[in-house]
Structure formats: C-alpha cells, structure tokens
Amino acid sequence: MIELRNTSKLVAVALTVLILFSSLHGTARAQDNLDQVVVMFDASHGEQFDMDDAQNGLKLVCDMVNASTRFVVRINYDAPLDESTLNGVDVLVIADPDVSNPFGESEFSGIAEMLANGSSLFLLGDPAISQESEYWDEALMQDMGDNLAMNRLMDGINMTGVRFSVNETNTDVWSDTMFDYTRALNDTYPWMMRFDAEAWDSTHPIFRNINELFIMTATLKPVDLPSGIASGYDTTFAQYRDGPLSWANYSFPNMTLDAFEEAPLSYSAINGTFPSWLSAFTFGESRVVVAGSTIMFTGRTIDMPEADLTWFSAGDNARLFFNIIDWLSYGFVQAPGAIEPILIISTVILAVGAAYYLLKKIR
C-alpha cells in the first residue's frame, strides 16, 4: 500500500512537471539551422551601376544586405534570368537596365514563374539628366534613366497598374525627372531634393524609422497611382527631356491645367499632382516594389558642385533600401517554435512515467 502511494506521488510529480513545461514560453534564434533569404542582383542587362563598385555603384547596398545573417546576396553577371537561374531566389533586384539589352521570352517566363511561386521583385529606374548635371561629363551617365526597359519588362510579365513615365512621341525615348524648387538642396539643381515624412506613407513598414531622404528620381504613372506610397509635394512637378541638351518647357514649372491640356506630353506631372516615385504592392502570391531612383542608393557623391556627401550615406537612404528588402522578404524565414520540442520532451517524460508505473504494478 505504501509502495502504491509512493508510485502515485511519483506520477503526480511527473504530471506536474509535464504541465509546467508545457505552459512555458521558449525562445529560439531565427537563424539557427535555417535557410537564408536569397537576394539576387541582376547585372546581365547593361545595368547603369556596377554591383562591384563601392564608389560609383551598388556595392555598398549589396554588402549591407549581405552583412545581415538573414540574407545572402548573389549577383547574376551573364546568365539569362530564366527558370534555372532564378531557382531558389527569394528576392530579385533589377536596377536601371539598358533598353539595348532587352529581356527575352525565357526571362519573362522565368520571372513570372518566380513570382507565381511567391518570390518578390524589386525594380529600380532612374531619372534622365541634362547638361546642367555634374554627371554630364561622363558619357555613360548621359544614358541614365532608360526606363523604357522596365516598362517592357512589366509588359512581358503581364504586370499592370504601374509604369515609369516616359515620352515616346518621337524617335527618341526620354524618361522624366522630378523637380521641386522649394525642396531643392540648391536652386540651380532643382532635381536634387530633400524630403521628409510628409512625402510618404509613414504607416507602411518600408518607412519604419525613415525621417529624411535625399532624392533624385523619375516618377511613376498614373499620377494618382493607387499603390504609390511615396510622392512629391504640391510644389513638385516632373518633365521629360526635350532633347539631349534641354528640358521641355523647363522655364515654366508652374504650368496651368489649361496649358497642360494643350501640351500634355510636355510634363508627366505638374504642380499639385503629387507625383509618385515609389510603389509597393502584392502581385498574386508575391510582393513588388517599383522605385524611380537607383542612384539614391549608390556610393556616388550627390549631384552638386564640390559635394562630398554620398547618396548611400545621405539621410536615411541606406536604411530605406534595407527596409524595402526586409518588406519584400517578409514571412520567408520563420523562427522555429518552442512548443514542438517541449511537447516532445513532455511526451518522453510521460512515457517514462507510465512505463515505470506499469513495471511497479506488474511486480
């Protein structure tokens, strides 16, 4: 009888320990034995900015993303973005490709398949520049903002709703550039702007801890873009290049609506239209971000005389890029829960207790 009481006490203790363990919350490190999020930067379509150049290209943002234990960065130098190349890619980044190096049908299919599988896409364009720019002496930079390539890519994967603003009315194709004399860093360089939180949706996760951005960007269309999460102000407008060396109606930034109706292609967005430059949306099972600026994330010095501030280090530009990658990869890595291992341990304890009780009973 005494032995039975002792056995009952032992079982009671075991059950108490079991219940106690089951009620505890455990912690687990998200990176333990987990696959990292694969972020691929494409460099196979004549991209404007070198992925391996810290001073003038995108190496700093590549290194920043790669430094996080959550991500691993791959750079695609020459392989087509087909199903094979994109296998295992979680976030694809395409930044300012050249229209002379178009995407092929197999790439449209590969990117569409990647998106159908739930991976994400980050598309970055750029504004066009004129001879007033400090970058104009570099022949390569004169070709910046070939956003028609992005529009054709979105056409190829049947992605609707957002496009880069470009002027296709003649043999030349010019992307637009956003201007704002009120927000400009220098009156002579109205395309060099400093924006604050009034210009974006502060509730969106992409703008978490973003207080100030230095912007040089193209705009997106339509002007009232539903997915637009960052725009200009009521003083902001955008213009197409009229030719290699001039802007259309550059001296008339305060164009009236009546004048705009008479020459709608002179401007992509006039004062008071709050043109968008950053769009974020879901596309089926995937997430997509479209931005009007690649250069704002590079290691180049900003576009002003004798400037020593780089785009990457200006304001919260670098943090914005990381936030975008973070949003695009949301939910891709799940930390292992503590409940499963506790249940396993509890089951073992219960089984041992039951076996011990039965053994004593038999004896």
C-alpha positions as CSV (number, residue, x, y, z in Angstrom):
1,M,0.0,0.0,0.0
2,I,2.9,2.3,0.9
3,E,4.6,1.4,-2.4
4,L,1.4,2.3,-4.3
5,R,1.2,5.6,-2.6
6,N,4.8,6.4,-3.5
7,T,4.1,5.4,-7.1
8,S,1.1,7.7,-7.2
9,K,3.1,10.5,-5.8
10,L,5.8,9.9,-8.5
11,V,3.2,10.0,-11.2
12,A,1.7,13.2,-9.7
13,V,5.1,14.8,-9.7
14,A,5.7,13.8,-13.3
15,L,2.4,15.2,-14.4
16,T,3.0,18.4,-12.6
17,V,6.4,18.8,-14.3
18,L,4.8,18.0,-17.6
19,I,2.1,20.7,-17.2
20,L,4.7,23.2,-16.0
21,F,7.0,22.7,-19.1
22,S,4.0,22.8,-21.5
23,S,3.0,26.2,-20.1
24,L,6.4,27.8,-20.5
25,H,7.2,30.1,-23.5
26,G,10.5,29.2,-25.1
27,T,12.8,31.3,-27.3
28,A,14.6,30.2,-30.5
29,R,17.1,32.1,-32.6
30,A,15.7,32.7,-36.0
31,Q,18.9,31.9,-37.8
32,D,19.6,28.5,-36.2
33,N,19.7,25.9,-38.9
34,L,17.5,27.9,-41.3
35,D,18.0,28.7,-45.0
36,Q,18.8,32.3,-45.6
37,V,16.8,34.6,-47.8
38,V,18.5,34.7,-51.2
39,V,18.6,38.2,-52.8
40,M,19.8,38.2,-56.4
41,F,21.0,41.4,-58.0
42,D,20.9,41.3,-61.8
43,A,23.9,42.6,-63.7
44,S,23.3,40.9,-67.1
45,H,21.2,43.6,-68.9
46,G,23.6,46.5,-69.2
47,E,22.7,47.9,-65.8
48,Q,23.8,51.5,-65.3
49,F,25.6,51.0,-62.0
50,D,28.2,48.3,-61.3
51,M,27.4,45.9,-58.5
52,D,31.1,45.6,-57.6
53,D,31.9,49.3,-57.4
54,A,31.6,50.9,-54.0
55,Q,32.5,54.4,-55.1
56,N,30.1,54.7,-58.1
57,G,27.9,51.7,-58.0
58,L,25.7,49.5,-55.8
59,K,28.4,47.5,-53.9
60,L,27.6,49.3,-50.6
61,V,24.0,48.3,-50.5
62,C,24.9,44.7,-51.7
63,D,27.4,44.5,-48.8
64,M,24.9,45.9,-46.4
65,V,22.2,43.3,-47.2
66,N,24.8,40.5,-47.3
67,A,26.1,41.5,-43.9
68,S,22.8,40.6,-42.3
69,T,22.6,37.0,-41.2
70,R,19.1,36.8,-42.6
71,F,20.2,37.4,-46.2
72,V,22.7,36.1,-48.7
73,V,23.4,38.1,-51.8
74,R,24.0,36.7,-55.3
75,I,25.0,38.7,-58.4
76,N,24.0,37.4,-61.8
77,Y,26.6,38.6,-64.3
78,D,25.7,36.9,-67.5
79,A,23.1,34.1,-67.2
80,P,19.6,34.8,-68.6
81,L,17.0,35.3,-65.8
82,D,15.2,32.1,-66.7
83,E,13.7,29.4,-64.5
84,S,17.1,27.7,-63.9
85,T,18.9,31.0,-62.9
86,L,16.0,32.0,-60.6
87,N,15.7,28.7,-58.9
88,G,15.9,29.3,-55.2
89,V,15.9,33.1,-55.5
90,D,13.6,34.8,-52.9
91,V,14.0,38.5,-54.0
92,L,15.1,39.6,-57.5
93,V,16.6,43.1,-57.8
94,I,16.8,44.7,-61.3
95,A,18.2,48.2,-61.2
96,D,18.3,50.5,-64.3
97,P,18.8,48.1,-67.1
98,D,19.6,49.3,-70.6
99,V,17.0,49.1,-73.3
100,S,19.7,47.9,-75.8
101,N,20.0,44.7,-73.7
102,P,16.3,43.6,-73.7
103,F,14.8,40.8,-71.6
104,G,13.9,37.7,-73.6
105,E,10.9,35.5,-73.7
106,S,12.5,32.8,-71.5
107,E,13.3,35.6,-69.0
108,F,9.7,36.8,-68.9
109,S,8.6,33.2,-68.3
110,G,11.3,32.7,-65.6
111,I,10.4,35.9,-63.7
112,A,6.7,35.2,-64.0
113,E,7.2,31.7,-62.6
114,M,9.4,33.0,-59.8
115,L,6.6,35.4,-58.8
116,A,3.9,32.7,-59.1
117,N,6.0,30.7,-56.6
118,G,5.8,33.6,-54.1
119,S,9.2,35.2,-54.5
120,S,9.4,39.0,-54.7
121,L,10.6,41.6,-57.2
122,F,12.4,45.0,-56.8
123,L,12.5,47.2,-59.9
124,L,14.5,50.4,-59.9
125,G,14.7,53.0,-62.6
126,D,16.3,56.4,-62.7
127,P,15.7,60.0,-63.9
128,A,17.2,61.4,-67.0
129,I,19.8,64.1,-66.7
130,S,20.7,67.1,-68.7
131,Q,23.9,69.0,-69.5
132,E,23.5,71.0,-66.2
133,S,24.1,67.9,-64.2
134,E,27.5,67.4,-62.6
135,Y,27.4,63.9,-64.1
136,W,27.1,65.1,-67.7
137,D,30.8,64.9,-68.4
138,E,30.6,61.1,-68.1
139,A,29.3,59.7,-71.3
140,L,27.9,56.6,-69.6
141,M,25.8,58.7,-67.2
142,Q,24.2,60.6,-70.1
143,D,22.3,57.3,-70.8
144,M,20.9,57.1,-67.3
145,G,17.2,56.6,-66.9
146,D,16.5,54.2,-69.7
147,N,13.2,53.3,-68.0
148,L,11.5,52.1,-71.2
149,A,13.4,48.8,-70.5
150,M,11.5,48.5,-67.2
151,N,8.1,49.2,-68.8
152,R,8.8,46.5,-71.4
153,L,9.7,44.0,-68.7
154,M,6.5,44.7,-66.8
155,D,4.6,44.3,-70.1
156,G,6.3,41.0,-70.7
157,I,5.3,39.5,-67.3
158,N,1.7,40.9,-67.6
159,M,2.1,43.2,-64.6
160,T,-0.3,46.1,-64.8
161,G,-1.1,49.2,-62.8
162,V,2.2,50.9,-62.6
163,R,4.7,52.2,-65.2
164,F,7.6,54.6,-65.4
165,S,6.8,57.9,-67.0
166,V,8.5,58.1,-70.4
167,N,7.9,60.2,-73.5
168,E,7.6,58.1,-76.6
169,T,6.2,60.7,-79.0
170,N,9.2,60.7,-81.5
171,T,12.2,58.7,-82.4
172,D,13.8,59.4,-79.0
173,V,12.5,58.0,-75.8
174,W,13.2,60.1,-72.7
175,S,12.3,59.3,-69.1
176,D,11.1,62.1,-66.9
177,T,12.8,63.8,-63.9
178,M,11.2,65.1,-60.7
179,F,11.8,68.8,-59.8
180,D,10.9,70.9,-56.8
181,Y,12.4,74.4,-56.2
182,T,11.0,74.6,-52.7
183,R,12.5,71.3,-51.6
184,A,15.7,71.6,-53.6
185,L,19.1,71.5,-52.0
186,N,20.2,74.2,-54.4
187,D,18.1,76.5,-56.6
188,T,20.3,75.7,-59.5
189,Y,19.8,72.0,-59.1
190,P,16.0,71.5,-58.6
191,W,16.3,67.8,-59.2
192,M,18.3,67.4,-56.0
193,M,15.7,67.3,-53.2
194,R,15.5,66.6,-49.5
195,F,12.2,65.1,-48.5
196,D,10.7,64.4,-45.1
197,A,7.9,62.2,-43.8
198,E,5.1,64.4,-45.2
199,A,6.0,62.9,-48.6
200,W,5.4,59.2,-47.8
201,D,3.1,56.8,-46.0
202,S,4.7,56.7,-42.6
203,T,2.4,53.8,-41.6
204,H,3.9,51.5,-44.2
205,P,6.7,49.1,-42.9
206,I,9.0,50.3,-45.7
207,F,9.2,53.7,-44.0
208,R,9.9,52.4,-40.5
209,N,12.5,54.8,-38.8
210,I,12.8,56.8,-42.0
211,N,12.9,60.5,-41.2
212,E,14.8,62.2,-44.1
213,L,15.6,61.1,-47.7
214,F,17.8,62.7,-50.4
215,I,16.0,62.2,-53.7
216,M,16.9,62.3,-57.4
217,T,14.2,60.4,-59.1
218,A,11.9,59.7,-62.0
219,T,8.2,59.5,-61.4
220,L,5.7,56.7,-61.9
221,K,2.4,56.8,-63.6
222,P,-0.5,57.1,-63.4
223,V,-0.1,60.3,-61.3
224,D,-2.8,59.0,-58.9
225,L,-1.1,55.6,-58.6
226,P,-3.1,53.5,-56.0
227,S,0.0,51.6,-54.9
228,G,2.1,54.7,-54.6
229,I,3.5,55.0,-51.0
230,A,5.9,58.0,-51.7
231,S,5.3,61.1,-53.7
232,G,6.3,64.7,-54.2
233,Y,4.7,67.8,-52.7
234,D,2.2,70.3,-54.0
235,T,5.3,72.2,-55.4
236,T,6.7,69.1,-57.1
237,F,6.5,68.6,-60.9
238,A,8.2,66.4,-63.5
239,Q,9.4,67.0,-67.0
240,Y,10.6,65.0,-70.0
241,R,13.7,65.8,-71.8
242,D,13.0,67.7,-75.0
243,G,16.3,66.6,-76.5
244,P,19.8,65.6,-75.4
245,L,20.6,69.0,-74.0
246,S,17.3,70.6,-72.8
247,W,14.0,70.0,-71.0
248,A,10.6,70.6,-72.4
249,N,9.2,74.0,-71.1
250,Y,11.9,74.0,-68.5
251,S,11.4,77.6,-67.6
252,F,7.6,77.1,-66.9
253,P,7.4,74.9,-63.9
254,N,4.1,76.4,-62.8
255,M,2.2,75.3,-65.9
256,T,-1.6,75.8,-65.7
257,L,-4.0,73.0,-66.2
258,D,-5.3,74.7,-69.3
259,A,-1.8,74.8,-70.7
260,F,-1.2,71.2,-69.7
261,E,-4.3,70.1,-71.7
262,E,-2.9,71.8,-74.7
263,A,0.5,70.2,-74.4
264,P,0.0,67.1,-72.2
265,L,3.3,65.5,-73.2
266,S,5.4,68.4,-72.0
267,Y,5.0,67.3,-68.4
268,S,4.4,64.0,-66.8
269,A,3.2,65.6,-63.6
270,I,2.6,69.3,-62.8
271,N,2.4,71.3,-59.6
272,G,-0.3,70.0,-57.2
273,T,-0.5,66.4,-58.6
274,F,1.8,64.8,-56.0
275,P,3.6,62.5,-58.5
276,S,4.6,59.1,-57.1
277,W,8.1,57.8,-57.2
278,L,7.8,54.6,-55.1
279,S,5.2,51.9,-55.4
280,A,4.7,48.8,-53.3
281,F,2.0,46.2,-53.9
282,T,1.2,42.5,-53.9
283,F,1.1,40.6,-57.2
284,G,-0.6,37.3,-56.8
285,E,1.4,35.5,-54.1
286,S,4.4,37.8,-54.3
287,R,5.4,41.3,-53.3
288,V,6.7,44.0,-55.7
289,V,8.4,47.4,-55.2
290,V,9.0,49.8,-58.1
291,A,11.2,52.8,-57.5
292,G,12.1,55.8,-59.6
293,S,15.7,56.0,-58.4
294,T,18.6,53.7,-58.4
295,I,21.3,56.4,-58.0
296,M,20.0,57.4,-54.5
297,F,21.3,54.0,-53.2
298,T,24.8,54.2,-54.8
299,G,28.2,55.2,-53.5
300,R,28.3,58.3,-55.8
301,T,28.6,61.8,-54.5
302,I,25.3,63.7,-54.8
303,D,24.8,65.8,-58.0
304,M,26.1,69.2,-56.8
305,P,29.4,71.0,-57.3
306,E,32.1,70.1,-54.9
307,A,29.8,67.8,-53.0
308,D,31.3,65.3,-50.5
309,L,28.1,63.6,-49.4
310,T,27.4,60.3,-51.0
311,W,23.9,59.0,-51.8
312,F,24.3,55.9,-49.7
313,S,25.2,57.9,-46.6
314,A,22.7,60.7,-47.2
315,G,19.8,60.9,-44.8
316,D,18.1,57.5,-44.3
317,N,18.7,56.4,-47.9
318,A,20.6,53.2,-47.0
319,R,18.0,52.3,-44.3
320,L,15.2,52.7,-46.9
321,F,16.9,50.2,-49.2
322,F,17.2,47.6,-46.4
323,N,13.6,48.2,-45.3
324,I,12.4,47.5,-48.8
325,I,14.4,44.2,-48.9
326,D,13.0,43.4,-45.5
327,W,9.4,44.0,-46.6
328,L,9.8,42.1,-49.8
329,S,11.1,39.1,-47.8
330,Y,8.5,39.3,-45.0
331,G,7.5,35.8,-43.9
332,F,10.2,34.0,-45.8
333,V,12.1,33.0,-42.7
334,Q,10.1,31.6,-39.7
335,A,11.8,31.1,-36.4
336,P,11.2,27.5,-35.1
337,G,8.6,27.5,-32.3
338,A,9.3,26.3,-28.8
339,I,6.1,24.3,-28.5
340,E,7.2,21.4,-30.6
341,P,10.4,20.5,-28.7
342,I,8.5,20.9,-25.4
343,L,5.8,18.5,-26.5
344,I,8.4,16.0,-27.5
345,I,10.2,16.3,-24.1
346,S,6.8,16.1,-22.3
347,T,5.8,13.0,-24.2
348,V,9.0,11.3,-23.3
349,I,8.6,12.2,-19.7
350,L,5.0,10.9,-19.7
351,A,6.0,7.7,-21.5
352,V,8.8,7.0,-19.0
353,G,6.4,7.7,-16.1
354,A,3.8,5.3,-17.5
355,A,6.4,2.6,-18.1
356,Y,7.7,2.9,-14.6
357,Y,4.2,2.7,-13.1
358,L,3.3,-0.4,-15.1
359,L,6.6,-2.1,-14.2
360,K,5.8,-1.4,-10.5
361,K,2.3,-2.7,-10.9
362,I,3.4,-5.9,-12.5
363,R,5.9,-6.5,-9.8
